[in-house]
Structure formats: structure tokens, C-alpha cells
């Protein structure tokens, strides 16, 4: 699939109005709540889709309550609903639409008026596993704030947890993050995720459809400054245009806290 090197990344503004899409960290979630959120959804119009998304009040379990398969599914549902809410009235969707939660890929969109045209969407989160593991420990200890966020790289191996805890508490100094390291680490993480998901899609158990999308929720830390986001996303897109390997996704979306970008 050829891509223009001068391609401009389109972005979508994520509405702050719907409270049901806030990242609620709830201890009182259960399997019944998860199952309701993951039920198949059918919408006849954009307004119907928005109304039915509103009825799925998704509370995301905190990292400290464990990292089970069910946790991952409910987080994917939260990302998916934010995504669908953002593009509900865009030409990317047509109606009637059927929304199904699945596995390999995570989300399936079926458009009834286009001859049952189907889009498979793989959902993932851009985050450092070292950061997640440490956050679990901090939440279990009831520690809300940290003194210092150490540098995280996509290529990092598993770090010593106790050492990281001391760095977060300010009991141990870590090397300062120099120059454009934050921007480079974020850039490498996004590309690393795309490469990882490319390998997953090629696995025999993964079901590919006529159209296949990748949705990345950007939760990388330390995060790039707001004024650098557009520049770095352009660099990611340029790399995707020029790289020697070809990913299998027709579209890649990067979902932030307030905006979402279409990378290709």
C-alpha cells in the first residue's frame, strides 16, 4: 500500500461533554458490568449510536486491582467507546452499524447498507510495562503522587521494582532526561507498537477482514509536551511512509486525552 510522503495527519477533537467516557477508576466493578459493556450494539444512525454508547457507563478498574484478561477487555471497551463517539458523525462510519466486541481483532464494525462490509479494529495501549508494574505497586501502597518520573524506552527490559519505587519517592536520584529524549522515546514507542501489532496480525489465529484498522490509546509516560505533539505525529507518519516494512493496517488512529489523529 503506497502512502504519500507529504500526507497530512488529520485530527479529531474528542468531546469532553459525555461524562460516561471519563476515565473512572472504580473498585466496584464486576463481571456482570463488564459483560453488559461488551454486548453487541446496533445503531440506526449517528444519534442512535451516541445514545447507546451513553447507556454503557464504563468504569475502568485501577491497575492496582490486578492485570487480568477481564481488566484488559473493559479498558478496550472504554477506548472503543471514546473512538466511536469521536467519529460517530464522520464519513468513516455509515448506518445502520453493528458493533461487536471480539478477540483478534478486539472490535468489529459491520455496515449493513454496504453489503455487510466489515472492519476489524485491533485496540492497544501505548504504555511502558515498567511504568504499569510500578503504578500497580504505588496504588497498592496508597501513594498518589511521585517526585520524579524516570525515563522509559520501548526497548527497556524489566527493571528492578524496588529501585524504581525509590526513584518515584525521591529517595534515589536517577539520570536526568536530556535533550529530546522524551520525544524520541515516545516516537520509538508508537512505531514499536505498530511493529508488534503487525506481527500479531500475521498470526494464523488473527482474523483479517477487507478493512483492518489499528487504534492506539496514548498513555505513554513521560509524555511529550503538548506543543510538540503535532510535530512528533508528523514524524511518525513520515516514518510509516518511508519505512522498508509495510504494516497491514488500512488506517491507524492515535487517541489522546483531547484529540485523536489518523496516521494513515
N, C-alpha and C positions, 0 to 999 in steps of 0.2 A: 504494500500500500504506500504510494508516494505521498509525501507531505511537503508543502511549500515552506521554504526556509524563512519566508517573510510573514508566515502565518501569525496573526494577532490573537492572543488569548482572550476569549470572551469571558466576562464575569457576570454573575447574577447576584443580586443583593438578597441576603437571607433576612426575612422579616423577623422583627423582634416581638411582634404582637402576640402570636399564639403561645400562651403560657404552657400549653401541653407539650411544647417542643423544647422547653428549657431542660438543661441537664440536671435533673433532680437526682440527688444521691439518696436513695431510700433504703432503709434496713428492712422495711415491712413489705417486701415484695415476695412473691411466691410463684410456684409453678402454674397455678391457675391464672394469675395475672399475665405471665409470660405467654401461655397458650392463647389467651384472648388477643394479645397484641399481634401474634403471629398467624391469626386466622386469615384465610383468603379474603381479599377485599375487592368488590366490584363497584365501579363508579360509572355513571352515565354521562357525566360532564365534569368540568374542572371544579365547579362549585360543589358538586356532589362529592368529589374526591376530597376536597378540603374539609367538608363537613364530616366525612367518615374518618379522616385522619384525626380530627379533633376529638372523636369519640374514643380513640385509642390513647388513653393517658398513660404514657410510658414513663416509668420511674427507673432510672438506671442504678443498679446495685453498685455500691462503692467497691473499689479494688480490694479494700481490707476484708470484705466478706468472702473472698476467695475468687479463684480464676477457673470456674467450671465451664463446661460447654454451654450450660444454660445462661451463664453470665454473658458469654460472648454473643449468644443469639439475641438477647434483649438489647445489647449495645448496638448490634447490627440493625435491629428494628428502629431504634432511635435515630441512627444515621439515615436509614432509608426513608423514614417519615419526613425528616428535615429536607432531604433531597427531593422527594415528591412534592412537598409543599412549595418548594422554591420554583420548580419547573411546571407546576400544575397548569398554568395558563400560557406556557411557551409552546412553540411548534414542535418541540421534541416529543410531545405526547399527543395522542388522539383518543377519541372516546367513541363508544364505551371501552373501558380498560379493565383488565383483571390483574390484580397484584397478588402474587403468590410468594411466600417465603419458602426457601428450599435450602439445599446444600450442594455446593459445587455445580452451579453458582448459588449465591445466597439469596438473590431476588430475581423473580421472573415477571416480566411485563408482557401481557398478551393484548393486542389491539384487535377487537372483534371486526371492525369495519375494513381492515386491511388484510382480509383473508387469513385471520388468525396469525398475523405477523408477531413473532416473539423476540423479545430482547432479554438476554441473560446478563445480570449485573453481579459482579463479584465485589464484595464490600470488605474494606480493610481499614486499619487504623495506623497512622504514621506515629509510632512511638518507640522509645528505646526500652528494651526489655529490662535493662539495668535500672532505668528510671521507674518502671512499673513495679518491679520487685521491691525497690526501696520505698515507694509510696505505700505499698501494702503494709510494710513494717511500721512506717510512720503513723498510718491510720490506726493500726492496732495499738500503738502506744499513745494515741490521742494527741499527737503532735501536729498542729495545724500549719505552722509557719516554719520556714527554713532560713538559715543565714546565707547559704550560698548554694547555687545550682551548678554542679560540676559539668564539664564538657562531656557531651555524649556524641559518639560517632556510630554510624551504621555498621562499621566493621568491628566494633568493640566486642571482645569476648566477655564472658561473665566476670564481673568484678567482685572483690571482697566486700560483702554486705556490711560488716561492722565498720570498715574503713569509710564506706560511703555515708553511713549513719553519722559518724563523727564529723565528716565534711559538712553535711547538711546542718548539723547543730552548731557549727562554728568552732568545734573543738580541735579540728585539724585543718590546716591550710592545704589547698590544692593549687596546682599551677593556674595562673590567670588565663582566661580565654583571650588570645591575642589576635589582632588584625581582623580579618574577615572570616575567622574560623566558624563562627555561628552560622553565617550564610553558607559556607562551603559544606558544613556538616548537614544542614537542612537539605541542600541541593543533592548531596550524595544519598541521603536517606530516601528522598522521594524517588530517585532513579533506582535505588536498591530495591524498593518495594515493587516498582513496576517490573523489574527483572525477576524478582521472586515470584510474583503472580503470573508472569509469562510461563515460568516453569510449571506452575500448578495447572494452568490451563492445558498444557500439553500432556498432562497425565491422563491415562485411559479412562479413569473414573469421572473425569470432569466432562459435563455435558455442554457442548458448544452449540450455539444457535446461529441463525443467519446473521444476527447482530449481537455483539458482545461488548459490554461496557465495563469499565473499572471505576469504582467510586472509592476515593481515599479520604478518610477523615483526618485532618491535620491536627495532631495532638503532640507534635514533637517539642521537646524542651532541651536546652533553652531555645525559644522561638525567635525567628528573625524579626527585627523591628518592623513596625507597620509600614514605614516609608520605603522599606527595601523589598516588600512582598512582590510588587508588580515586576520589578527588575529581575528578581530571582526566578519568578514563574516564567518569564520570557526566556531566561537562560535554560531552564528545564525543557521548555518547548523546543528551543533551538537544538538542544542535545538529542531530543527524540527525533528531530528531523534529519540530523546528520549522522546518527549512530549507525554502526555497521549491522547490529542485530535489529530485527523487526519484531515488535510486540504484536500480539494477536487482537488487540482491542480497537474497535471502531471509534470509540470515544473514551477519554479519560477525564474524570471530574475530580477536582480537589476542593473539598469542603472545609472552609474555615469557620471562625466564630460568627462572622458577619457577612462574608462573601463566599461565593463558590465560583471556581474557574473551570472552564472547559479547555483542557490542554491540547486535545487533538480530536 
